[in-house]
Amino acid sequence: MMLPSKPNSGTKQRKLLMDSRTAAWQSSIMEKLLTITQLSAI
C-alpha cells in the first residue's frame, strides 16, 4: 500500500508545478494584451 502512494504524490506535485507555470504564462500574456490595448487606446 505504501509503494503506489509515492508516485501518486510525485505526479500531484508535478501537476501543481505545471499548473503554476501555465498560470504565470497566461498572466504574462494577459499583461501583454492589456499593455497593447492601452497603447492602441492612446
CYANA upper distance limits for C-alpha pairs under 8 A (distance plus 0.5 A):
  1 MET  CA      5 SER  CA      7.59
  2 MET  CA      6 LYS  CA      7.47
  3 LEU  CA      7 PRO  CA      8.12
  4 PRO  CA      8 ASN  CA      7.04
  5 SER  CA      9 SER  CA      6.81
  6 LYS  CA     10 GLY  CA      6.95
  7 PRO  CA     11 THR  CA      6.70
  8 ASN  CA     12 LYS  CA      6.78
  9 SER  CA     13 GLN  CA      6.73
 10 GLY  CA     14 ARG  CA      6.69
 11 THR  CA     15 LYS  CA      6.49
 12 LYS  CA     16 LEU  CA      6.69
 13 GLN  CA     17 LEU  CA      6.73
 14 ARG  CA     18 MET  CA      6.71
 15 LYS  CA     19 ASP  CA      6.51
 16 LEU  CA     20 SER  CA      6.61
 17 LEU  CA     21 ARG  CA      6.62
 18 MET  CA     22 THR  CA      6.61
 19 ASP  CA     23 ALA  CA      6.53
 20 SER  CA     24 ALA  CA      6.65
 21 ARG  CA     25 TRP  CA      6.59
 22 THR  CA     26 GLN  CA      6.48
 23 ALA  CA     27 SER  CA      6.58
 24 ALA  CA     28 SER  CA      6.63
 25 TRP  CA     29 ILE  CA      6.82
 26 GLN  CA     30 MET  CA      6.69
 27 SER  CA     31 GLU  CA      6.68
 28 SER  CA     32 LYS  CA      6.75
 29 ILE  CA     33 LEU  CA      6.65
 30 MET  CA     34 LEU  CA      6.58
 31 GLU  CA     35 THR  CA      6.70
 32 LYS  CA     36 ILE  CA      6.62
 33 LEU  CA     37 THR  CA      6.64
 34 LEU  CA     38 GLN  CA      6.60
 35 THR  CA     39 LEU  CA      6.58
 36 ILE  CA     40 SER  CA      6.64
 37 THR  CA     41 ALA  CA      6.53
 38 GLN  CA     42 ILE  CA      6.96
